Amino acid sequence: MRISFNVAKIVPLLVVLSTYAQAQSGSLPLEDEKYLDVLLGEESHDVLNKTHVKGRLEKLFRMMDRNSNNRVDKKELKTWVYKTFIAGYRRDCAEKMKVADTNEDGKLSWNETKIFTFGELEDEDDMTYVDFAKEIEHDQKRFHAADADEDGLLSIEEFYAFLHPEMYDHLQDFITWKFFDDFDRDGDGGVTQVEYIGPNPWPDEEAGDVEGEEPSWVPDAIERFNKIDTNGNGKLEQSEVLEVLLPNLHISATYGAKLIMEKADDNNDGKLSVKEVKKHYKVFIQNQEIDFDGQIRRIRDEL
């Protein structure tokens, strides 16, 4: 199984028209403000009891409360949720770097990156690199595009760019390549409705489709195609596909903050008090969309 950034896993977002779909540019430095250092601190205990969790949540509350008015409003909460996403990406990148950097020189060669992504060949009969030749070629291009100083090696920041091309304007072409590789049959840089659906759409037997008749899924596919084709020229172009495939962490963070506020804002004043945060600690540590538990475990206990 491939464990690097995998566009193939993102392509289904095009089918379901994910609501988190709007192009976003820019990136964050590895050390984004002091409180990310706290969030990324080491934790030696595997299990934290309720008292520890609440104590750390109170510290977390002080971090979220940027204007120090003893209340966390929606904007402050959204900002913090966004930073937890980025912190999680950065931590994941650092962990993968440790595994991939087999010679421990602090940088990754293309060979180290290839082995990390696709595995090492077991013997001369192993056909993995042959079977994934197209994907390997694409990843090598992404490797060189992420290699900003062109030294043939990826630093931790460059490896982050390799793993998350969606964060960098100059790498966003690598997000759409899989879709166009699969659907752009004539190679003209656009996907027509026929290419998107296929010249001979296959019937869905489970839906009761009969061979020779239009499959039941086709009308929905046409509707999706037309929604993506925003300029109405009958082709899906890169900018239109990118609009759907690019995750927007700001939208995700806004949504995540909204859910938290709905569950923890007892007096419905649009703000969280430290009492509300500690009372509803499970809203934070059991959130499956946001790694609050991981962040809380990494806050150094200074009490």
C-alpha positions in Angstrom: 0.0 0.0 0.0 1.3 3.4 -0.9 1.6 5.7 2.1 2.6 9.0 0.5 0.2 11.7 -0.9 -2.1 9.6 -3.1 -4.2 11.5 -5.6 -6.1 8.3 -6.4 -7.6 8.5 -3.0 -8.7 12.1 -3.5 -10.3 11.5 -6.9 -13.6 10.2 -5.4 -14.1 13.7 -4.0 -14.8 14.7 -7.5 -17.6 12.2 -7.7 -19.2 13.2 -4.5 -18.5 16.9 -5.0 -17.1 17.4 -1.6 -18.1 20.6 0.1 -14.5 21.2 1.1 -13.6 22.1 -2.5 -12.0 25.5 -3.3 -8.5 26.3 -4.4 -6.2 27.5 -1.7 -2.6 28.7 -1.9 0.3 29.4 0.4 2.0 27.4 3.1 3.0 27.7 6.7 6.6 27.6 8.1 7.6 24.6 10.1 7.5 26.5 13.4 4.2 28.4 13.1 4.0 30.5 16.3 5.1 29.5 19.7 2.0 27.6 20.7 2.6 25.0 17.9 5.9 24.2 19.7 3.8 23.4 22.7 1.3 21.4 20.8 4.1 19.4 19.3 5.9 18.8 22.6 6.8 15.3 23.7 4.5 13.2 26.0 5.9 10.3 27.9 2.6 8.9 29.3 0.4 6.7 27.3 -2.7 7.4 29.3 -3.9 10.7 30.7 -6.4 10.8 33.4 -9.3 13.2 33.5 -7.5 15.7 35.9 -4.5 15.9 33.5 -6.7 16.3 30.5 -8.8 19.1 32.1 -5.6 20.8 33.2 -4.1 20.7 29.8 -7.4 21.8 28.3 -7.3 24.9 30.5 -3.8 25.7 29.1 -5.1 25.1 25.7 -8.0 27.5 26.4 -5.4 30.2 27.2 -3.7 29.5 23.9 -6.9 29.8 21.9 -8.0 32.9 23.8 -5.8 35.2 21.7 -7.2 38.5 23.0 -7.0 37.3 26.7 -10.6 38.2 27.5 -11.3 34.8 29.1 -13.6 33.8 26.2 -12.9 31.9 23.0 -15.1 33.2 20.2 -15.8 31.4 16.9 -12.9 33.1 15.1 -10.4 32.1 17.7 -11.7 28.6 17.8 -11.6 28.3 14.0 -8.0 29.6 14.0 -6.9 27.0 16.5 -8.7 24.2 14.7 -6.9 25.2 11.5 -3.6 25.2 13.4 -4.3 21.7 14.7 -4.7 20.5 11.1 -1.4 22.0 10.1 0.3 20.8 13.3 -0.9 17.3 12.5 0.4 17.4 8.9 3.8 18.7 10.2 4.0 16.0 12.8 3.1 13.3 10.3 5.7 14.6 7.9 8.4 14.5 10.6 7.5 11.0 11.5 7.6 9.8 7.9 10.9 11.6 7.4 12.5 9.6 10.3 11.4 6.3 8.6 12.4 7.3 5.1 15.8 8.8 5.9 17.6 5.5 6.1 21.1 7.0 6.1 20.1 9.6 8.8 21.6 12.6 7.0 18.5 14.7 7.6 17.5 14.7 3.9 15.8 12.4 1.5 17.3 11.2 -1.8 14.9 10.1 -4.6 15.9 6.5 -4.0 15.0 6.8 -0.3 11.7 8.5 -1.2 10.9 5.8 -3.8 11.6 3.0 -1.4 9.5 4.7 1.3 6.6 5.1 -1.0 6.6 1.9 -3.0 8.7 -0.4 -0.9 12.1 -2.1 -1.7 12.2 -4.8 -4.2 12.4 -8.2 -2.6 14.2 -9.9 -5.4 14.9 -9.7 -9.2 11.4 -11.1 -9.9 9.6 -8.4 -7.9 7.6 -6.5 -10.5 6.4 -3.7 -8.2 8.4 -0.9 -9.9 7.2 -2.2 -13.3 3.5 -2.3 -12.2 3.7 1.2 -10.7 6.0 2.6 -13.4 3.6 5.5 -14.3 3.1 6.4 -10.6 6.9 6.3 -9.9 7.6 8.5 -12.9 5.0 11.0 -11.6 6.3 10.9 -8.1 9.9 11.5 -9.4 8.6 14.6 -11.2 6.9 15.8 -8.0 10.1 15.1 -6.0 12.1 17.4 -8.3 9.4 20.0 -8.3 9.5 20.0 -4.5 13.3 20.2 -4.4 13.4 24.0 -4.2 17.1 24.4 -3.9 17.7 21.8 -6.6 20.3 19.8 -4.7 18.8 16.5 -5.5 17.7 16.0 -1.9 14.5 16.9 0.1 14.8 18.8 3.3 12.0 18.4 5.9 10.3 21.5 4.4 10.7 20.2 0.9 9.4 16.7 1.9 6.4 18.4 3.4 5.8 20.0 0.0 6.2 16.6 -1.6 3.6 15.1 0.7 1.2 18.1 0.5 1.3 19.6 -3.0 -2.1 21.1 -2.3 -0.4 23.6 0.0 1.8 25.1 -2.8 0.8 26.9 -5.9 3.6 25.5 -8.1 2.8 21.9 -7.1 -1.0 21.9 -7.6 -0.7 20.4 -11.1 0.3 17.1 -9.4 -3.1 16.9 -7.7 -5.1 16.6 -11.0 -2.8 14.4 -12.9 -4.4 11.1 -11.9 -7.9 12.3 -12.9 -6.7 13.4 -16.3 -4.6 10.3 -16.7 -7.7 8.2 -16.1 -10.3 10.1 -18.1 -8.5 12.3 -20.7 -8.5 9.6 -23.3 -7.4 11.8 -26.3 -4.8 13.7 -24.3 -6.1 17.2 -25.2 -6.0 18.5 -21.6 -9.8 18.3 -21.2 -12.3 15.7 -20.3 -15.5 15.5 -22.3 -18.8 14.1 -21.0 -18.2 11.0 -23.1 -14.8 10.5 -21.7 -16.1 11.1 -18.2 -18.9 8.6 -18.5 -17.3 6.3 -21.1 -18.5 5.4 -24.6 -20.2 2.3 -23.4 -21.4 2.9 -19.8 -21.5 -0.4 -17.8 -24.7 -1.5 -16.2 -25.0 -1.7 -12.5 -26.4 -5.2 -11.9 -27.1 -4.5 -8.2 -29.3 -1.5 -9.2 -31.2 -3.8 -11.6 -29.8 -2.3 -14.8 -30.5 -4.2 -18.0 -27.8 -4.6 -20.6 -28.5 -2.6 -23.7 -30.3 0.2 -21.7 -28.9 3.3 -20.2 -27.5 2.5 -16.8 -29.3 4.1 -13.8 -26.1 5.9 -12.7 -25.6 7.9 -15.9 -28.1 10.8 -15.2 -26.4 11.4 -11.9 -23.0 11.3 -13.5 -24.1 13.8 -16.2 -25.5 16.1 -13.5 -22.1 15.9 -11.6 -20.3 16.6 -14.8 -22.4 19.7 -15.6 -21.8 21.1 -12.0 -18.1 20.7 -12.4 -18.1 22.2 -15.9 -18.6 25.7 -14.5 -17.8 27.5 -17.8 -20.2 25.3 -19.7 -17.9 24.5 -22.6 -18.5 20.8 -22.4 -15.1 19.9 -21.1 -13.7 19.5 -17.6 -10.5 21.6 -17.5 -7.7 21.6 -14.9 -8.9 24.7 -13.0 -12.4 23.2 -12.7 -11.2 19.8 -11.5 -8.7 21.5 -9.1 -11.6 23.5 -7.6 -13.2 20.2 -6.6 -10.1 18.2 -5.6 -8.3 20.8 -3.5 -9.1 20.5 0.2 -9.7 23.8 1.9 -8.6 23.6 5.4 -10.1 26.9 6.3 -13.6 25.6 5.4 -12.9 22.4 7.3 -11.8 24.4 10.3 -14.8 26.6 10.2 -17.1 23.6 10.1 -15.1 21.8 12.9 -15.3 24.9 15.1 -19.0 25.3 14.5 -19.7 21.7 15.6 -17.6 22.2 18.8 -19.4 25.5 19.6 -22.8 23.8 19.2 -21.9 21.1 21.7 -19.9 23.1 24.2 -21.5 26.6 24.2 -24.0 26.0 27.0 -25.3 29.6 27.3 -25.4 30.0 23.5 -23.5 33.3 23.6 -21.2 32.3 20.7 -18.2 32.0 23.0 -16.6 29.4 25.1 -15.6 29.9 28.7 -12.9 27.8 30.4 -15.6 26.2 32.5 -17.5 25.1 29.3 -14.3 23.8 27.7 -13.4 21.7 30.8 -17.0 20.5 31.3 -17.2 19.3 27.7 -13.7 17.9 27.6 -14.9 14.8 25.7 -16.0 17.0 22.8 -12.3 17.8 22.4 -10.6 14.5 23.1 -13.1 12.3 21.3 -13.4 14.4 18.2 -12.7 12.1 15.2 -12.2 14.8 12.7 -9.7 16.8 14.7 -6.8 15.2 16.6 -7.5 17.1 19.8 -6.4 14.1 21.8 -3.0 14.0 20.1 -2.6 17.7 20.6 -3.6 17.6 24.2 -1.2 14.7 24.9 1.7 16.9 23.6 1.1 19.9 25.8 3.8 19.9 28.4 2.3 19.7 31.9 3.7 22.7 33.7 1.4 22.5 36.7 
